[in-house]
Amino acid sequence: QVQLVESGGGLVQPGGSLRLSCAASRSISSIYAMGWYRQAPGKERELVATFTRGYITNYADSVKGRFTLSRDNAKNTVYLEMKSLKPEDTAVYYCNAKVTIMMALNDYWGQGTQVTVSS
């Protein structure tokens, strides 16, 4: 199992920046995949950016070039640096970890952090 605690959300103007943090309760170096998803009102949860197997990084097309995913294994923390934010980035952002248990992937989620982009 793993517990995930997010921080760093808030209100920002269009064009602004925010950094989200996700602290895990265990070493992240052995976690199969870890990253961020988001859910806007009335929409389904969608992938934003994830690491897979520690080194394969995937970004949603809508955030490529603006968001950067990084990690600090010593702190068991994953970060999402968000720049040039747009109103359509407004959503609850969730940290996700996919952990292999008995040869099956199990999903773990943080509580979510609100990001609002508005003038």
N, CA, C and O of each residue as an XYZ file, in Angstrom:
476
protein
N       0.833     -1.196      0.000
C       0.000      0.000      0.000
C       0.868      1.245      0.000
O       2.059      1.202      0.305
N       0.223      2.375     -0.357
C       0.913      3.645     -0.311
C      -0.108      4.749     -0.074
O      -1.188      4.746     -0.664
N       0.240      5.683      0.788
C      -0.587      6.878      0.997
C       0.063      8.042      0.258
O       1.286      8.189      0.243
N      -0.776      8.857     -0.346
C      -0.305      9.980     -1.149
C      -0.902     11.270     -0.612
O      -2.109     11.350     -0.382
N      -0.069     12.271     -0.413
C      -0.529     13.559      0.098
C      -0.098     14.654     -0.873
O       1.092     14.872     -1.103
N      -1.100     15.340     -1.439
C      -0.828     16.401     -2.401
C      -0.803     17.755     -1.717
O      -1.400     17.948     -0.658
N      -0.108     18.679     -2.338
C      -0.114     20.066     -1.889
C       0.269     20.958     -3.067
O       0.799     20.492     -4.075
N      -0.013     22.255     -2.913
C       0.448     23.217     -3.902
C      -0.617     23.794     -4.808
O      -0.308     24.649     -5.638
N      -1.855     23.361     -4.681
C      -2.898     23.930     -5.514
C      -3.262     25.341     -5.070
O      -2.769     25.834     -4.056
N      -4.132     25.981     -5.845
C      -4.567     27.316     -5.482
C      -5.158     28.065     -6.660
O      -5.460     27.491     -7.707
N      -5.314     29.358     -6.458
C      -5.864     30.247     -7.481
C      -4.730     30.998     -8.162
O      -3.869     31.570     -7.495
N      -4.730     30.997     -9.483
C      -3.672     31.677    -10.228
C      -4.287     32.328    -11.465
O      -5.281     31.840    -12.004
N      -3.701     33.411    -11.900
C      -4.194     34.094    -13.089
C      -3.723     33.370    -14.356
O      -2.708     32.673    -14.330
N      -4.445     33.531    -15.446
C      -3.985     32.942    -16.712
C      -2.564     33.389    -17.041
O      -2.213     34.559    -16.888
N      -1.762     32.441    -17.490
C      -0.361     32.714    -17.763
C       0.556     32.490    -16.578
O       1.779     32.521    -16.713
N      -0.030     32.267    -15.429
C       0.753     32.067    -14.215
C       1.276     30.648    -14.071
O       1.111     29.804    -14.952
N       1.920     30.413    -12.918
C       2.556     29.122    -12.660
C       2.182     28.600    -11.283
O       1.871     29.366    -10.371
N       2.219     27.291    -11.153
C       2.041     26.615     -9.874
C       2.888     25.355     -9.876
O       3.189     24.799    -10.932
N       3.270     24.907     -8.682
C       3.939     23.623     -8.560
C       3.175     22.755     -7.566
O       2.958     23.136     -6.415
N       2.782     21.603     -8.030
C       2.117     20.624     -7.171
C       3.131     19.612     -6.670
O       4.071     19.248     -7.376
N       2.923     19.163     -5.434
C       3.774     18.142     -4.844
C       2.922     16.960     -4.401
O       1.783     17.124     -3.965
N       3.488     15.786     -4.520
C       2.818     14.569     -4.055
C       3.836     13.753     -3.271
O       4.788     13.210     -3.831
N       3.614     13.679     -1.969
C       4.511     12.927     -1.098
C       3.927     11.544     -0.837
O       2.769     11.408     -0.442
N       4.743     10.528     -1.064
C       4.319      9.146     -0.860
C       4.822      8.630      0.485
O       5.824      9.105      1.019
N       4.102      7.648      1.014
C       4.430      7.106      2.337
C       5.483      6.001      2.261
O       5.859      5.436      3.288
N       5.949      5.696      1.082
C       6.955      4.664      0.907
C       7.871      5.057     -0.244
O       7.621      6.031     -0.953
N       8.922      4.287     -0.412
C       9.851      4.568     -1.494
C       9.135      4.545     -2.839
O       8.373      3.623     -3.128
N       9.383      5.567     -3.661
C       8.735      5.628     -4.962
C       9.553      4.950     -6.050
O       9.078      4.773     -7.172
N      10.765      4.576     -5.721
C      11.634      3.989     -6.744
C      11.121      2.634     -7.224
O      11.432      2.209     -8.337
N      10.333      1.953     -6.383
C       9.818      0.646     -6.772
C       8.369      0.694     -7.249
O       7.792     -0.340     -7.584
N       7.791      1.869     -7.281
C       6.404      2.012     -7.746
C       6.384      1.940     -9.263
O       7.195      2.587     -9.925
N       5.465      1.160     -9.820
C       5.425      0.942    -11.256
C       5.161      2.235    -12.028
O       5.849      2.523    -13.008
N       4.189      2.998    -11.600
C       3.871      4.251    -12.272
C       3.378      5.264    -11.247
O       2.725      4.908    -10.266
N       3.698      6.511    -11.487
C       3.279      7.556    -10.560
C       3.147      8.862    -11.304
O       3.970      9.188    -12.159
N       2.106      9.611    -10.975
C       1.932     10.874    -11.671
C       0.650     11.568    -11.276
O       0.150     11.398    -10.165
N       0.119     12.361    -12.208
C      -1.014     13.229    -11.935
C      -2.131     13.034    -12.948
O      -1.903     12.836    -14.142
N      -3.342     13.100    -12.423
C      -4.549     13.134    -13.213
C      -5.337     14.367    -12.770
O      -5.047     14.956    -11.729
N      -6.321     14.746    -13.558
C      -7.176     15.867    -13.161
C      -8.613     15.620    -13.577
O      -8.895     14.866    -14.509
N      -9.514     16.274    -12.860
C     -10.932     16.152    -13.157
C     -11.592     17.509    -13.041
O     -11.638     18.106    -11.965
N     -12.099     17.987    -14.157
C     -12.825     19.247    -14.191
C     -14.307     18.978    -13.957
O     -14.773     17.861    -14.184
N     -15.056     19.986    -13.507
C     -16.486     19.791    -13.264
C     -17.211     19.272    -14.499
O     -17.085     19.830    -15.589
N     -17.966     18.204    -14.315
C     -18.736     17.643    -15.406
C     -17.952     16.816    -16.388
O     -18.495     16.372    -17.400
N     -16.679     16.599    -16.109
C     -15.835     15.828    -17.024
C     -15.237     14.626    -16.312
O     -15.211     14.555    -15.083
N     -14.758     13.687    -17.112
C     -14.120     12.513    -16.535
C     -12.679     12.834    -16.141
O     -12.059     13.768    -16.650
N     -12.181     12.032    -15.226
C     -10.791     12.193    -14.822
C      -9.881     11.837    -15.997
O     -10.114     10.857    -16.704
N      -8.845     12.648    -16.192
C      -7.949     12.420    -17.321
C      -6.491     12.466    -16.875
O      -6.142     13.118    -15.891
N      -5.660     11.766    -17.618
C      -4.228     11.763    -17.336
C      -3.622     13.121    -17.674
O      -3.938     13.726    -18.699
N      -2.749     13.582    -16.792
C      -1.995     14.808    -17.063
C      -0.553     14.449    -17.406
O      -0.052     14.811    -18.471
N       0.113     13.734    -16.497
C       1.506     13.351    -16.713
C       1.856     12.230    -15.759
O       1.463     12.254    -14.593
N       2.592     11.251    -16.247
C       3.007     10.151    -15.388
C       4.404      9.660    -15.750
O       4.848      9.755    -16.894
N       5.085      9.126    -14.721
C       6.275      8.320    -14.927
C       5.832      6.868    -14.948
O       4.972      6.472    -14.161
N       6.406      6.072    -15.834
C       6.178      4.641    -15.813
C       7.529      3.949    -15.732
O       8.461      4.291    -16.459
N       7.622      2.968    -14.832
C       8.871      2.239    -14.624
C      10.016      3.183    -14.298
O      11.178      2.858    -14.544
N       9.698      4.357    -13.743
C      10.705      5.275    -13.260
C      11.326      6.177    -14.294
O      11.967      7.166    -13.940
N      11.149      5.858    -15.590
C      11.870      6.681    -16.558
C      11.064      7.013    -17.798
O      11.473      7.899    -18.548
N       9.951      6.362    -18.058
C       9.134      6.683    -19.219
C       8.113      7.725    -18.793
O       7.301      7.471    -17.903
N       8.145      8.890    -19.416
C       7.250      9.982    -19.048
C       6.211     10.208    -20.142
O       6.539     10.297    -21.325
N       4.966     10.298    -19.724
C       3.870     10.561    -20.647
C       3.154     11.840    -20.240
O       2.889     12.063    -19.059
N       2.846     12.671    -21.216
C       2.101     13.901    -20.978
C       0.856     13.923    -21.860
O       0.872     13.438    -22.991
N      -0.212     14.486    -21.329
C      -1.370     14.758    -22.164
C      -0.979     15.802    -23.212
O      -0.191     16.703    -22.927
N      -1.521     15.684    -24.405
C      -1.188     16.637    -25.472
C      -1.482     18.077    -25.047
O      -0.777     19.004    -25.445
N      -2.504     18.251    -24.253
C      -2.936     19.594    -23.872
C      -1.961     20.297    -22.936
O      -2.045     21.511    -22.753
N      -1.024     19.536    -22.334
C      -0.095     20.162    -21.384
C       1.355     20.091    -21.842
O       2.236     20.651    -21.188
N       1.615     19.419    -22.943
C       2.994     19.299    -23.427
C       3.593     20.680    -23.681
O       2.965     21.553    -24.279
N       4.816     20.846    -23.211
C       5.497     22.127    -23.373
C       5.199     23.129    -22.277
O       5.882     24.146    -22.163
N       4.175     22.851    -21.460
C       3.813     23.770    -20.382
C       4.007     23.146    -18.998
O       4.358     23.843    -18.045
N       3.782     21.850    -18.889
C       3.897     21.155    -17.604
C       5.138     20.257    -17.622
O       5.503     19.687    -18.650
N       5.770     20.153    -16.458
C       6.934     19.285    -16.321
C       6.791     18.416    -15.088
O       6.542     18.907    -13.987
N       6.950     17.128    -15.289
C       6.889     16.169    -14.196
C       8.307     15.856    -13.737
O       9.195     15.625    -14.557
N       8.515     15.849    -12.425
C       9.829     15.507    -11.902
C       9.664     14.731    -10.604
O       8.562     14.631    -10.065
N      10.770     14.182    -10.107
C      10.693     13.370     -8.907
C      11.951     13.536     -8.083
O      13.025     13.829     -8.607
N      11.800     13.343     -6.786
C      12.918     13.325     -5.856
C      12.798     12.024     -5.073
O      12.013     11.931     -4.129
N      13.567     11.033     -5.462
C      13.458      9.720     -4.819
C      13.830      9.784     -3.338
O      13.271      9.051     -2.522
N      14.764     10.653     -2.996
C      15.192     10.760     -1.596
C      14.060     11.261     -0.704
O      13.994     10.930      0.480
N      13.171     12.065     -1.288
C      12.038     12.613     -0.524
C      10.742     11.866     -0.816
O       9.691     12.216     -0.280
N      10.808     10.848     -1.656
C       9.610     10.086     -2.038
C       8.515     11.015     -2.546
O       7.345     10.863     -2.196
N       8.899     11.956     -3.354
C       7.980     13.007     -3.795
C       8.048     13.191     -5.307
O       9.117     13.159     -5.917
N       6.870     13.385     -5.884
C       6.744     13.706     -7.299
C       6.185     15.123     -7.422
O       5.313     15.529     -6.654
N       6.692     15.855     -8.384
C       6.275     17.244     -8.575
C       5.673     17.439     -9.959
O       6.038     16.758    -10.918
N       4.748     18.379    -10.039
C       4.226     18.796    -11.340
C       4.379     20.306    -11.418
O       3.666     21.050    -10.744
N       5.313     20.749    -12.243
C       5.521     22.170    -12.474
C       4.621     22.593    -13.624
O       4.725     22.062    -14.730
N       3.738     23.548    -13.363
C       2.763     23.985    -14.360
C       3.014     25.452    -14.700
O       2.997     26.315    -13.823
N       3.246     25.719    -15.971
C       3.492     27.073    -16.432
C       2.494     27.443    -17.522
O       1.821     26.579    -18.084
N       2.409     28.716    -17.809
C       1.491     29.219    -18.846
C       0.095     28.643    -18.664
O      -0.524     28.155    -19.610
N      -0.384     28.709    -17.437
C      -1.673     28.100    -17.116
C      -2.818     28.796    -17.837
O      -2.811     30.007    -18.056
N      -3.804     27.975    -18.198
C      -4.968     28.452    -18.923
C      -6.232     28.163    -18.109
O      -6.225     27.266    -17.266
N      -7.301     28.898    -18.346
C      -8.549     28.603    -17.625
C      -8.990     27.143    -17.778
O      -9.581     26.572    -16.861
N      -8.711     26.557    -18.904
C      -9.109     25.160    -19.102
C      -8.277     24.158    -18.304
O      -8.576     22.964    -18.302
N      -7.240     24.639    -17.629
C      -6.475     23.779    -16.714
C      -7.149     23.684    -15.347
O      -6.719     22.910    -14.492
N      -8.191     24.459    -15.146
C      -8.905     24.428    -13.872
C      -9.505     23.053    -13.635
O     -10.254     22.535    -14.464
N      -9.169     22.468    -12.492
C      -9.630     21.119    -12.163
C      -9.122     20.750    -10.774
O      -8.304     21.455    -10.183
N      -9.622     19.637    -10.275
C      -9.009     19.011     -9.104
C      -7.928     18.065     -9.624
O      -8.183     17.197    -10.458
N      -6.738     18.255     -9.116
C      -5.602     17.445     -9.546
C      -5.350     16.346     -8.509
O      -5.270     16.604     -7.308
N      -5.229     15.125     -9.008
C      -5.040     13.970     -8.142
C      -3.703     13.293     -8.422
O      -3.336     13.060     -9.573
N      -2.997     12.987     -7.365
C      -1.797     12.183     -7.489
C      -2.206     10.710     -7.556
O      -3.129     10.276     -6.866
N      -1.513      9.962     -8.386
C      -1.827      8.550     -8.566
C      -0.560      7.717     -8.509
O       0.489      8.113     -9.019
N      -0.675      6.566     -7.883
C       0.419      5.592     -7.886
C      -0.146      4.233     -8.280
O      -1.187      3.809     -7.779
N       0.550      3.566     -9.177
C       0.161      2.210     -9.569
C       1.214      1.256     -9.006
O       2.385      1.299     -9.385
N       0.772      0.407     -8.104
C       1.675     -0.467     -7.378
C       1.383     -1.916     -7.754
O       0.232     -2.352     -7.773
N       2.444     -2.644     -8.051
C       2.290     -4.061     -8.400
C       2.194     -4.894     -7.123
O       3.115     -4.915     -6.307
N       1.069     -5.575     -6.971
C       0.859     -6.474     -5.828
C       0.361     -7.807     -6.384
O      -0.671     -7.865     -7.052
N       1.099     -8.867     -6.102
C       0.712    -10.200     -6.577
C       0.468    -10.184     -8.086
O      -0.513    -10.749     -8.569
N       1.347     -9.548     -8.809
C       1.334     -9.491    -10.277
C       0.150     -8.716    -10.840
O      -0.159     -8.834    -12.026
N      -0.510     -7.931    -10.011
C      -1.617     -7.092    -10.491
C      -1.334     -5.648    -10.104
O      -0.760     -5.378     -9.049
N      -1.741     -4.723    -10.967
C      -1.551     -3.310    -10.675
C      -2.707     -2.793     -9.827
O      -3.875     -3.019    -10.145
N      -2.373     -2.102     -8.753
C      -3.374     -1.506     -7.877
C      -3.220      0.006     -7.901
O      -2.109      0.530     -7.821
N      -4.345      0.701     -8.011
C      -4.340      2.157     -8.051
C      -4.517      2.749     -6.665
O      -5.368      2.313     -5.889
N      -3.695      3.754     -6.367
C      -3.832      4.529     -5.138
C      -3.929      5.999     -5.517
O      -3.250      6.470     -6.429
N      -4.796      6.719     -4.788
C      -5.064      8.120     -5.106
C      -4.873      9.007     -3.898
O      -5.135      8.604     -2.764
N      -4.415     10.217     -4.150
C      -4.412     11.221     -3.116
C      -5.789     11.841     -2.981
O      -6.725     11.465     -3.687
N      -5.908     12.803     -2.059
C      -7.212     13.398     -1.781
C      -7.590     14.458     -2.806
O      -8.747     14.874     -2.866
N      -6.647     14.893     -3.599
C      -6.896     15.901     -4.614
C      -6.581     17.302     -4.131
O      -6.725     17.615     -2.949
N      -6.149     18.137     -5.059
C      -5.889     19.538     -4.747
C      -6.471     20.397     -5.872
O      -6.286     20.106     -7.053
N      -7.173     21.451     -5.484
C      -7.868     22.285     -6.460
C      -6.903     23.272     -7.107
O      -6.133     23.950     -6.427
N      -6.960     23.335     -8.422
C      -6.237     24.346     -9.185
C      -7.277     25.157     -9.955
O      -8.049     24.607    -10.740
N      -7.287     26.452     -9.723
C      -8.226     27.340    -10.399
C      -7.446     28.414    -11.139
O      -6.653     29.146    -10.546
N      -7.681     28.497    -12.435
C      -7.007     29.493    -13.267
C      -8.063     30.501    -13.718
O      -8.930     30.194    -14.536
N      -7.969     31.686    -13.174
C      -8.997     32.689    -13.443
C      -8.447     34.079    -13.177
O      -7.602     34.274    -12.303
N      -8.943     35.046    -13.952
C      -8.556     36.429    -13.716
C      -9.575     37.113    -12.813
O      -9.424     38.293    -12.496
